[in-house]
């Protein structure tokens, strides 16, 4: 039976990866900071699927704790066949509004952990001539929306480079670049996304299903949905001044302003027609 290690596995895409992989018969190694939630998720999966679920409570931004996961990936007795580097989070506030320690901790999770775990997994998998690495990046990496976007740009380029180096070894590397996905990500970062049209959102089960299919085919880039593949291509070829104007860190403030203005317009058109209103008031 194949085994998958998933980081950030107690919420969002990571949780969905765990459930879908268990549903396809994979044993699991679930990695997350929240030990209580981690054990609860593992128990729920075991109750539904006949798979083995290991748990590792680890803060991936801590280099010594990260080493525990690195060592687990090199275990020759119970090898990991699929690594899903999913852990990540956003910060509340702009670059200058957030302390540099918080930025460093975020980048250690988004970049250093991906680098270290990919290195450990790839070297071990190449020896067995079998395995896959799936790094969760983002279409935000094509934008100029602050350090988070810059880190996702790095993940995409790193994964593309790794895929080329692994060519012919029996091991593949895939970068998942989703757009806006309905998960806890934005809520945890205190970001209200009410100004976005409903059509821009993707469901987590669909994103994960497509990502696993693309990883199984050995695709280097996985961009679920035609609309986001189109948006990704446009972002890559668009003039950089245009990209900066449309996706600078101020985009979130513009989104909030748009949401407020839309609510005002709706309110101005709404007729309550309450029983205490006079006929001329409701017109």
Phi, psi and omega in degrees: 000136180288157181230137179238139173251125184237123176267155182061047195262012182254002179202165173058219182297324181298318177296319179294321176301316180301313181294316182291323179292321176297323179293338177260015173089015179274133164291155188232147164239110184261130183239130179195163177281325187276097187295318182297314180293324180298313180292326178294317179297316180300317180295319179297317180294317179298325180293332185262321186241146180274070181224160175271134180233112172268152177233143177226112177274106188219137170266106186292346178280349178265118187298323180290322177289323178302326181298331178298319179289322177302314180294320180299324181292341181259007181294118181281342183279313178240074188291153175264125182266334180223124174255125175246104176275095186246338188303137178177163180199160177261165179249150180273108179118166178284177184303313183281344181275345184252140180296148184296331178297322179292322177297316181297318180296320178297313182292329175297324179283315186282332186240303184298318180298320178296317179298309184295313184288324177296320180297312181296315182294315184297317181297319180289317181295322180298323178297326179270351182057039178197137176149172180209147177237128180238109181258123180279110177255216180190150172294345175301337178295345176270359184252186178241037186271053171084188183302325179299313179297320180297321180293323179289329173298317178298316181300317181296310182295318178301316182293320177299317179296316180297320180300320179291321180293329182275355184303129179087001182264350186089359180245141181238160175227131183229136173254127176266123180241082178279164171268226178280123182241140180284092177221189179277358189304307184290326178297317181294329179272008180058040180251117176273123183252028184297337182281352181276136175299150182300330184293341182282345186272143174245152177272139181303317180301321179294315181299314182293318179301314179294321180297317180293323176296316180294321178296321179296328179278348182084017178295142181279319179242135176239113179237099183295138175081141181297321183298322180279331173297319177295315180297322179295317178296318179296320180295324182289324186261351182291148176302138184300323176301324178292317178299317180297319182294325185271337188231023178292169179304344179282355185298327182292322178295321178295323178296317179296317179298321179296320179296317179296316181296320179296319179296321179296318180296319178297317181296324182290339181263353187279134174253119183284318181052050177282156183296339180273357178278144171279159182306317184287336178289326185279348182284000000 
